[in-house]
Amino acid sequence: MIKHIKTNIRFSINMFTASCILLLILSCKNTKETNKEHLVFRYNEHKNIGSLDPAFSKDIADIWATNQLFNGLVQMDDSLNVKPCIAKHWTVSDSAKTYTFTLRSDVYFHKHERFGIDSTRNVTAKDFEYSLNRLKDKQVASPGSWVLNKVDSFHAVNDTLFQITLKQPFPAFLGLLTMKYCSVVPKEIIDFYGTDFRSNPIGTGPFKFKRWEENIKLVLRKNNTYFEKDNFGNSLPYLEAVAITFLPDKQSEFLQFAQGNIDYVSGLDASYKDEILTASGQLRDAYFDDVNMIRGPYLNTEYLAFYMDSNIPEMQSNKLRQAINYGFDRQKMMTYLRNGIGIPANGGFIPKGLPGYNADAGFSYQPEKARSLVSEFKNETGNQNPQITITTTSNYLSFCEYIQRELQKTGLQVNIDVIPAATLKDAKANGKLDMFRASWVADYPDAENYLSLYYSKNFAPNGPNYTHFKNKQFDTWYEKAFTETNTKTRELLYKKMDSLVMSKTPVVPLFYDEVVRFTRKNVNGLGINPTNLLELKRVKKTKN
């Protein structure tokens, strides 16, 4: 009997011990799963993603995704400085035409069975030779082929030296190389997948491809062999994964953010701007404890443009074009139509945040001066009822209506014509519009990109000079800037060109856009930059 009792006690103790061990195992498993779950960064992409092949990274949605998967020779920091990436350093010689890059030896492609026994290999200069040749390949038809327009030749000197020679000096060239088009890709993987590389990407980036259900979800996982480290020697990235959903509209996206189901929302949409922000651009009390707002300059100038070859007297008159520039309050426009997000464009065409920006080049709000200039135009021409027509898309109708109301106080009749975006794009390129709303987002972070809109050899449709502005002094300075290697001297040239353009008034700058980002409070390390590039390798998440 005693033996039987002892046996039962031992059995009970063993069962209790086993239960504790099982509970401990399950607890550890749940803790690990919870830890990994809170290290997933979640965001929505309402415009969808067209391709994960960097050669087709034209739209911001594609660029954000490929930036997590691929690297190039160089990269841009948040202050628009070009920094090393796969190239650890470089030299510029031959009167600023030849760039020689020395590559790191510790950069490996994401694992794939096509690499053979080790499932990976390190990146060599030959990979960059292949990747840039692919950009030029007409059969590939990459929209980024223009990046190499100023390149004469490039080749791998050996495994760790890659050399590019330009046709002529071009100080902004390193900035071009930071674009995702110039990412390194592996030949053997592209040979295997062909055009399906778009949905089977293999790169070198901080995250690697896991799964893509198009229009539903894209999942990227941490690359445990990524070569970059933080300032303390810790490996990047910190996150375990990135999960991207594809809800089709900004309102649904914001609702998911407000409910805590995604970590990040970019931009300020009309559907929720008044819900989250006050009229002065501050977070409303309801979101103050749970949400962080980050904002900063964005390389985008929103403007109205005049077609300088127009036969209409109002378009030919510099006085009337000046009156339009003086005739409305940009600050008031931003407060009421954008909740204070955006910088009133009282400077030149080059946006704030870019070297060359000139705060003194533009126009302030001077209604009396605007009325006086309109009166002078009437007296000089005998036209007592001057009128203009602004062509725009529906997205910017509220801005144009505001300007219409303000300018009509000066004695100028303003009409508004709303047309589809595709129609406006074609019409402005072919000189069919006398006055139109437009925007210019920098292709690369150099003011030359903005000033190219006023170079006489860039007349649309063969270039971006939609206004057909032409000035010999401007052209001389523009061409001189290409050969000027001193950064500060080139910046002064840019300011002089911008001032000259504004004195001739081919455009009416409205505002310089701002990047605005909303994150949950448990997200840290998400910076902000004037190109609106999403950089996740230094982002951390903590538990709510």
C-alpha positions as CSV (number, residue, x, y, z in Angstrom):
1,M,0.0,0.0,0.0
2,I,2.8,2.4,1.0
3,K,4.7,1.4,-2.2
4,H,1.5,2.2,-4.3
5,I,1.2,5.7,-2.6
6,K,4.8,6.5,-3.3
7,T,4.4,5.5,-6.9
8,N,1.4,7.8,-7.3
9,I,3.3,10.6,-5.6
10,R,6.3,10.1,-8.0
11,F,3.8,10.0,-10.9
12,S,2.1,13.2,-9.8
13,I,5.5,15.0,-9.4
14,N,6.6,13.8,-12.8
15,M,3.3,15.0,-14.4
16,F,3.7,18.3,-12.6
17,T,7.3,18.6,-13.8
18,A,6.4,17.7,-17.4
19,S,3.5,20.2,-17.4
20,C,5.9,22.9,-16.1
21,I,8.4,22.1,-18.8
22,L,5.7,22.1,-21.5
23,L,4.4,25.4,-20.2
24,L,7.9,26.8,-20.2
25,I,8.5,25.6,-23.8
26,L,5.2,27.1,-25.0
27,S,5.9,30.3,-23.1
28,C,9.3,30.7,-24.7
29,K,7.9,29.9,-28.1
30,N,5.1,32.4,-27.7
31,T,7.6,35.0,-26.4
32,K,9.8,34.4,-29.5
33,E,6.9,34.7,-31.8
34,T,5.7,37.9,-30.0
35,N,9.2,39.3,-30.2
36,K,9.4,38.6,-33.9
37,E,6.0,39.9,-34.5
38,H,6.7,43.3,-32.9
39,L,9.8,43.5,-35.1
40,V,7.8,43.6,-38.3
41,F,7.3,47.0,-39.9
42,R,4.0,47.3,-41.7
43,Y,2.9,49.8,-44.2
44,N,0.3,50.1,-47.1
45,E,1.0,50.9,-50.7
46,H,-2.3,52.1,-52.2
47,K,-0.8,52.6,-55.7
48,N,0.4,49.0,-55.9
49,I,3.9,47.9,-57.0
50,G,4.6,47.3,-60.7
51,S,8.0,45.5,-60.4
52,L,10.7,44.5,-57.9
53,D,13.3,44.8,-60.6
54,P,15.4,47.9,-59.9
55,A,15.8,48.6,-63.6
56,F,12.1,49.5,-63.6
57,S,12.0,51.5,-60.3
58,K,10.4,54.6,-61.8
59,D,7.5,55.2,-59.4
60,I,7.8,55.9,-55.7
61,A,6.0,52.7,-54.7
62,D,8.5,50.6,-56.7
63,I,11.5,52.6,-55.4
64,W,10.5,52.1,-51.7
65,A,10.3,48.4,-52.2
66,T,13.5,47.9,-54.2
67,N,15.4,50.2,-51.8
68,Q,15.0,47.5,-49.2
69,L,16.3,44.8,-51.6
70,F,19.1,46.3,-53.6
71,N,22.2,48.5,-53.3
72,G,24.3,50.5,-55.7
73,L,27.9,51.9,-55.7
74,V,26.8,54.9,-53.6
75,Q,23.9,56.0,-51.6
76,M,22.4,59.3,-50.4
77,D,22.0,60.3,-46.7
78,D,19.1,62.4,-45.3
79,S,21.1,65.6,-46.0
80,L,21.5,64.7,-49.7
81,N,25.2,63.9,-49.3
82,V,26.6,61.1,-51.5
83,K,28.0,58.4,-49.3
84,P,29.8,55.1,-49.9
85,C,27.7,51.9,-50.2
86,I,29.1,48.9,-52.1
87,A,31.9,51.2,-53.3
88,K,33.9,52.0,-50.1
89,H,35.6,55.0,-51.8
90,W,36.2,56.6,-55.2
91,T,38.5,59.0,-57.1
92,V,37.6,61.6,-59.8
93,S,40.2,62.3,-62.5
94,D,40.7,63.3,-66.1
95,S,39.2,66.9,-65.6
96,A,36.3,65.5,-63.6
97,K,35.3,63.0,-66.4
98,T,36.6,59.6,-65.0
99,Y,35.3,58.0,-61.8
100,T,37.1,55.0,-60.3
101,F,35.3,53.1,-57.6
102,T,36.9,50.7,-55.2
103,L,34.4,48.0,-54.1
104,R,34.0,46.3,-50.7
105,S,34.8,42.6,-50.7
106,D,32.2,41.6,-48.1
107,V,29.0,42.2,-50.0
108,Y,27.0,39.1,-50.9
109,F,23.9,38.4,-52.9
110,H,20.8,37.0,-51.2
111,K,20.9,33.2,-51.2
112,H,19.6,31.3,-54.2
113,E,20.2,27.8,-55.4
114,R,21.4,29.1,-58.8
115,F,24.6,30.4,-57.2
116,G,25.7,26.8,-56.6
117,I,27.1,25.0,-53.6
118,D,27.3,28.0,-51.3
119,S,23.9,29.4,-52.5
120,T,25.5,32.9,-52.7
121,R,28.6,34.7,-53.9
122,N,30.2,38.1,-53.4
123,V,29.7,41.1,-55.6
124,T,32.4,42.0,-58.1
125,A,33.0,44.9,-60.5
126,K,31.8,42.6,-63.4
127,D,28.4,42.6,-61.7
128,F,28.2,46.4,-62.0
129,E,29.4,46.2,-65.6
130,Y,26.5,43.8,-66.4
131,S,23.9,45.8,-64.4
132,L,24.7,49.1,-66.2
133,N,24.8,47.4,-69.6
134,R,21.4,46.0,-68.8
135,L,20.1,49.5,-68.3
136,K,21.3,50.4,-71.9
137,D,19.8,47.2,-73.4
138,K,16.9,48.2,-75.7
139,Q,15.4,44.8,-75.3
140,V,15.2,45.3,-71.5
141,A,13.7,48.8,-72.2
142,S,14.4,50.2,-68.8
143,P,12.9,53.6,-68.1
144,G,16.1,54.4,-66.3
145,S,18.4,54.2,-69.4
146,W,18.6,58.1,-69.5
147,V,20.7,57.9,-66.3
148,L,23.6,56.9,-68.6
149,N,23.1,59.6,-71.3
150,K,26.2,61.4,-70.2
151,V,28.3,58.3,-69.9
152,D,30.9,57.5,-72.5
153,S,32.1,54.1,-71.2
154,F,32.4,51.9,-68.2
155,H,34.3,48.7,-67.4
156,A,35.5,46.4,-64.6
157,V,39.3,47.0,-64.2
158,N,39.4,43.9,-61.9
159,D,37.2,42.4,-59.3
160,T,37.3,45.4,-57.0
161,L,37.8,48.3,-59.3
162,F,35.0,49.7,-61.5
163,Q,35.6,52.7,-63.8
164,I,33.1,55.1,-65.5
165,T,34.1,57.8,-68.0
166,L,31.8,60.6,-68.9
167,K,31.4,62.4,-72.2
168,Q,31.8,65.7,-70.4
169,P,32.1,66.8,-66.8
170,F,28.8,66.5,-64.9
171,P,29.0,67.4,-61.2
172,A,25.6,65.9,-60.5
173,F,26.7,62.4,-61.7
174,L,27.3,60.8,-58.3
175,G,23.7,61.9,-57.4
176,L,22.4,60.0,-60.4
177,L,24.3,56.8,-59.3
178,T,22.3,56.8,-56.0
179,M,19.1,56.1,-58.0
180,K,17.7,52.5,-57.7
181,Y,18.1,52.1,-61.5
182,C,21.9,51.8,-60.8
183,S,21.6,48.9,-58.3
184,V,23.7,45.8,-58.8
185,V,21.9,42.6,-59.9
186,P,23.3,39.0,-60.6
187,K,23.5,37.9,-64.2
188,E,22.9,34.1,-63.4
189,I,19.6,34.8,-61.6
190,I,18.3,37.1,-64.3
191,D,19.3,34.6,-67.0
192,F,17.3,32.0,-65.1
193,Y,14.1,34.1,-64.4
194,G,14.1,36.4,-67.4
195,T,11.3,38.9,-67.1
196,D,10.0,37.1,-64.1
197,F,12.9,38.6,-62.1
198,R,10.4,41.3,-61.4
199,S,8.7,39.0,-58.9
200,N,11.8,36.9,-57.9
201,P,14.3,39.6,-57.0
202,I,17.7,38.7,-55.7
203,G,19.8,41.6,-54.5
204,T,22.2,42.6,-51.7
205,G,20.0,44.8,-49.6
206,P,19.2,44.8,-45.9
207,F,16.0,42.7,-46.6
208,K,15.5,39.7,-48.9
209,F,12.4,38.7,-50.8
210,K,10.0,36.2,-49.1
211,R,6.6,36.3,-50.7
212,W,4.5,38.5,-53.0
213,E,0.8,38.0,-53.6
214,E,0.2,40.8,-56.1
215,N,-2.4,43.4,-54.9
216,I,-2.7,41.6,-51.6
217,K,0.6,41.4,-49.6
218,L,4.4,41.7,-50.0
219,V,6.7,40.2,-47.4
220,L,10.5,40.9,-47.0
221,R,12.7,39.2,-44.4
222,K,15.8,40.3,-42.6
223,N,19.1,39.7,-44.5
224,N,21.3,38.2,-41.8
225,T,24.4,38.6,-43.9
226,Y,23.9,42.3,-44.7
227,F,27.2,44.2,-44.8
228,E,26.4,47.5,-43.2
229,K,26.6,48.2,-39.5
230,D,25.5,51.0,-37.2
231,N,27.8,53.4,-35.5
232,F,28.3,51.0,-32.6
233,G,29.3,48.0,-34.8
234,N,25.8,46.3,-34.6
235,S,24.6,44.6,-37.7
236,L,21.8,46.2,-39.7
237,P,18.8,45.9,-40.1
238,Y,17.2,45.8,-36.7
239,L,13.8,44.8,-38.0
240,E,12.9,41.1,-38.5
241,A,10.7,41.8,-41.5
242,V,8.7,44.3,-43.7
243,A,5.1,43.6,-44.6
244,I,3.4,45.7,-47.2
245,T,-0.4,45.6,-47.9
246,F,-2.2,47.0,-50.9
247,L,-5.4,48.7,-49.8
248,P,-6.5,50.7,-52.8
249,D,-7.3,54.2,-51.3
250,K,-5.7,56.6,-48.8
251,Q,-8.8,56.7,-46.6
252,S,-8.8,53.0,-45.9
253,E,-5.0,53.2,-45.4
254,F,-5.4,55.9,-42.8
255,L,-8.2,53.9,-41.0
256,Q,-5.8,51.0,-40.7
257,F,-3.1,53.3,-39.3
258,A,-5.5,54.8,-36.8
259,Q,-6.5,51.3,-35.6
260,G,-2.8,50.4,-35.1
261,N,-2.8,47.8,-37.9
262,I,0.0,49.5,-39.9
263,D,2.9,51.5,-38.5
264,Y,3.3,54.3,-41.0
265,V,1.5,56.6,-43.4
266,S,3.2,59.0,-45.8
267,G,1.7,62.2,-47.1
268,L,-1.4,64.3,-46.3
269,D,-4.5,63.3,-48.2
270,A,-7.7,65.4,-48.4
271,S,-9.7,62.4,-47.0
272,Y,-8.0,62.6,-43.6
273,K,-6.0,65.9,-43.3
274,D,-8.6,67.6,-41.1
275,E,-9.0,64.5,-39.0
276,I,-5.4,64.3,-37.9
277,L,-4.1,67.9,-38.2
278,T,-5.3,71.3,-37.1
279,A,-5.4,74.2,-39.7
280,S,-2.0,75.2,-38.5
281,G,-0.5,71.8,-39.2
282,Q,-0.3,70.4,-35.6
283,L,-1.4,67.0,-34.5
284,R,-4.9,66.9,-33.0
285,D,-5.2,65.9,-29.4
286,A,-6.8,62.6,-30.2
287,Y,-3.6,61.4,-31.9
288,F,-1.0,63.2,-29.8
289,D,-0.3,60.3,-27.4
290,D,-0.1,57.5,-30.1
291,V,1.4,59.2,-33.2
292,N,4.6,60.9,-34.2
293,M,4.7,63.4,-37.1
294,I,7.9,64.0,-39.0
295,R,8.1,66.7,-41.7
296,G,10.7,68.3,-43.8
297,P,11.4,69.8,-47.3
298,Y,10.6,67.7,-50.3
299,L,12.3,68.2,-53.7
300,N,9.0,69.2,-55.5
301,T,8.0,72.6,-56.7
302,E,4.4,73.1,-57.5
303,Y,3.8,76.0,-60.0
304,L,1.8,77.6,-62.7
305,A,3.6,78.0,-66.1
306,F,3.2,80.4,-69.0
307,Y,3.8,79.3,-72.6
308,M,6.3,82.0,-73.7
309,D,5.7,81.4,-77.4
310,S,2.0,82.1,-77.0
311,N,0.4,84.8,-79.2
312,I,-1.9,86.0,-76.5
313,P,-0.9,89.5,-75.3
314,E,-1.5,88.6,-71.6
315,M,1.0,85.8,-71.9
316,Q,3.6,88.0,-73.6
317,S,3.4,90.8,-70.9
318,N,6.0,90.5,-68.2
319,K,4.0,93.1,-66.2
320,L,0.9,90.9,-66.2
321,R,2.9,87.8,-65.3
322,Q,4.5,89.7,-62.4
323,A,1.0,90.9,-61.3
324,I,-0.1,87.2,-61.1
325,N,3.0,86.4,-59.0
326,Y,2.3,89.3,-56.6
327,G,-1.5,88.9,-56.6
328,F,-2.2,86.1,-54.1
329,D,-1.2,85.1,-50.5
330,R,0.8,81.8,-50.7
331,Q,0.9,81.5,-46.9
332,K,-2.9,81.8,-46.6
333,M,-3.3,79.3,-49.4
334,M,-1.1,76.7,-47.6
335,T,-2.9,77.3,-44.3
336,Y,-6.4,76.8,-45.7
337,L,-5.8,74.2,-48.4
338,R,-2.9,72.2,-47.0
339,N,-3.3,72.5,-43.2
340,G,0.1,74.3,-43.2
341,I,2.0,71.4,-44.9
342,G,4.2,72.8,-47.6
343,I,6.4,75.9,-47.8
344,P,5.0,79.0,-49.6
345,A,7.1,79.5,-52.7
346,N,8.2,83.1,-52.2
347,G,11.7,82.2,-53.4
348,G,12.7,81.0,-56.9
349,F,12.0,77.8,-58.8
350,I,14.6,75.7,-56.9
351,P,12.9,74.3,-53.8
352,K,14.0,74.8,-50.2
353,G,16.2,72.0,-49.0
354,L,18.4,71.9,-52.2
355,P,21.7,73.8,-52.6
356,G,21.0,76.7,-54.9
357,Y,17.7,77.6,-53.2
358,N,17.3,81.4,-53.3
359,A,14.9,82.8,-50.8
360,D,15.2,86.3,-52.3
361,A,14.6,85.4,-55.9
362,G,10.8,85.3,-55.9
363,F,7.6,87.3,-55.1
364,S,5.8,88.2,-51.9
365,Y,2.1,89.0,-51.6
366,Q,1.7,92.6,-52.7
367,P,-1.9,93.2,-53.8
368,E,-1.6,96.9,-54.4
369,K,1.4,96.3,-56.6
370,A,-0.5,93.6,-58.5
371,R,-3.4,96.0,-59.1
372,S,-1.0,98.7,-60.3
373,L,0.7,96.3,-62.8
374,V,-2.7,95.2,-64.2
375,S,-3.7,98.9,-64.6
376,E,-0.5,99.6,-66.4
377,F,-1.1,96.7,-68.8
378,K,-4.6,98.0,-69.5
379,N,-3.4,101.5,-70.2
380,E,-0.5,100.4,-72.4
381,T,-2.6,97.9,-74.5
382,G,-6.0,99.5,-74.4
383,N,-7.4,96.1,-73.3
384,Q,-9.7,96.9,-70.4
385,N,-10.7,93.3,-69.8
386,P,-7.6,91.2,-69.7
387,Q,-8.2,87.5,-69.0
388,I,-6.2,84.3,-68.6
389,T,-7.2,80.7,-68.5
390,I,-5.5,78.3,-66.1
391,T,-5.6,74.6,-67.2
392,T,-5.4,72.1,-64.4
393,T,-6.5,68.7,-63.2
394,S,-9.3,68.1,-60.7
395,N,-6.7,67.4,-57.9
396,Y,-5.6,71.0,-57.9
397,L,-8.9,72.7,-58.7
398,S,-9.1,74.2,-55.1
399,F,-5.7,75.9,-55.5
400,C,-6.7,77.3,-58.9
401,E,-10.0,78.5,-57.6
402,Y,-8.3,80.3,-54.7
403,I,-5.9,82.0,-57.1
404,Q,-8.8,82.9,-59.4
405,R,-10.7,84.7,-56.5
406,E,-7.6,86.6,-55.4
407,L,-6.5,87.7,-58.9
408,Q,-9.9,88.9,-59.9
409,K,-9.5,91.5,-57.1
410,T,-6.6,93.0,-59.2
411,G,-8.8,93.5,-62.2
412,L,-7.7,90.4,-64.1
413,Q,-10.4,87.9,-65.3
414,V,-9.4,84.3,-64.6
415,N,-10.9,81.2,-66.2
416,I,-10.2,77.6,-65.1
417,D,-10.2,74.7,-67.5
418,V,-10.2,71.2,-65.8
419,I,-8.9,68.3,-68.0
420,P,-7.7,64.8,-67.3
421,A,-4.0,64.4,-66.2
422,A,-3.0,62.5,-69.4
423,T,-4.5,65.2,-71.6
424,L,-2.8,68.0,-69.7
425,K,0.6,66.1,-69.9
426,D,0.3,65.8,-73.7
427,A,-1.0,69.3,-74.3
428,K,1.7,71.0,-72.2
429,A,4.5,69.0,-74.0
430,N,3.2,70.1,-77.4
431,G,2.7,73.8,-76.6
432,K,-1.1,73.7,-76.7
433,L,-1.7,75.4,-73.4
434,D,-1.1,79.1,-72.7
435,M,-1.1,78.6,-68.9
436,F,-1.1,75.4,-66.9
437,R,-0.5,74.0,-63.4
438,A,2.5,71.7,-63.1
439,S,4.9,70.2,-60.6
440,W,8.6,69.2,-60.9
441,V,9.9,66.5,-58.6
442,A,13.7,66.1,-58.8
443,D,15.0,63.0,-60.7
444,Y,18.3,63.5,-58.8
445,P,19.2,65.9,-56.0
446,D,21.0,68.7,-57.8
447,A,19.5,72.1,-58.7
448,E,20.6,71.6,-62.3
449,N,17.6,69.2,-62.6
450,Y,15.3,72.2,-62.0
451,L,17.2,74.7,-64.1
452,S,17.1,72.3,-67.1
453,L,13.5,73.4,-67.5
454,Y,14.8,76.8,-68.8
455,Y,17.7,75.7,-71.0
456,S,16.8,76.7,-74.6
457,K,18.0,73.3,-76.0
458,N,15.5,71.5,-73.9
459,F,12.3,72.8,-75.6
460,A,9.4,70.4,-75.1
461,P,8.5,67.9,-76.5
462,N,12.2,66.9,-76.8
463,G,13.0,68.1,-73.3
464,P,11.5,69.5,-70.1
465,N,11.4,73.2,-71.1
466,Y,7.6,73.4,-71.3
467,T,7.5,77.2,-71.1
468,H,9.9,77.6,-74.1
469,F,11.8,80.1,-72.0
470,K,14.9,81.3,-73.9
471,N,17.7,83.6,-72.6
472,K,21.3,83.7,-73.9
473,Q,22.8,84.7,-70.5
474,F,21.0,81.8,-68.8
475,D,22.2,79.3,-71.4
476,T,25.8,80.6,-70.9
477,W,25.6,80.1,-67.1
478,Y,23.9,76.8,-67.4
479,E,26.6,75.4,-69.7
480,K,29.3,76.9,-67.4
481,A,27.9,75.0,-64.4
482,F,28.7,71.7,-66.0
483,T,32.4,72.4,-65.9
484,E,32.4,74.0,-62.5
485,T,33.7,71.4,-60.0
486,N,33.8,73.8,-56.9
487,T,30.5,73.1,-55.1
488,K,30.1,76.6,-53.6
489,T,30.9,78.3,-56.9
490,R,28.4,76.1,-58.7
491,E,25.8,76.9,-56.0
492,L,26.2,80.6,-56.6
493,L,25.8,80.1,-60.4
494,Y,22.5,78.2,-59.7
495,K,21.2,81.1,-57.6
496,K,22.0,83.6,-60.3
497,M,20.2,81.5,-62.9
498,D,17.2,81.1,-60.7
499,S,17.1,84.9,-60.1
500,L,17.3,85.5,-63.8
501,V,14.4,83.1,-64.5
502,M,12.2,84.7,-61.9
503,S,12.9,88.2,-63.3
504,K,11.5,87.1,-66.6
505,T,8.5,85.3,-64.9
506,P,7.9,82.3,-67.1
507,V,6.4,80.6,-64.0
508,V,4.4,81.3,-60.8
509,P,5.9,79.1,-58.1
510,L,3.1,78.1,-55.7
511,F,4.7,76.1,-53.0
512,Y,7.6,73.8,-52.2
513,D,6.2,70.6,-51.0
514,E,7.0,68.9,-47.7
515,V,7.5,65.3,-46.8
516,V,5.1,64.5,-44.0
517,R,5.2,61.1,-42.2
518,F,3.1,59.7,-39.5
519,T,4.3,56.8,-37.4
520,R,3.1,54.9,-34.3
521,K,5.0,56.0,-31.2
522,N,6.7,52.6,-30.9
523,V,8.6,53.2,-34.2
524,N,12.0,54.9,-33.9
525,G,14.8,55.7,-36.4
526,L,12.6,56.5,-39.4
527,G,14.3,59.6,-40.8
528,I,13.1,62.0,-43.4
529,N,14.8,63.2,-46.5
530,P,14.0,65.6,-49.4
531,T,13.7,62.8,-52.0
532,N,11.1,61.0,-49.8
533,L,13.1,57.8,-49.9
534,L,11.8,55.1,-47.5
535,E,14.9,53.8,-45.6
536,L,14.1,51.0,-43.1
537,K,17.5,49.5,-42.3
538,R,17.9,51.7,-39.2
539,V,14.3,51.5,-38.0
540,K,13.5,50.0,-34.6
541,K,10.2,48.9,-33.1
542,T,9.4,48.4,-29.5
543,K,6.4,46.7,-28.0
544,N,3.3,48.8,-27.5
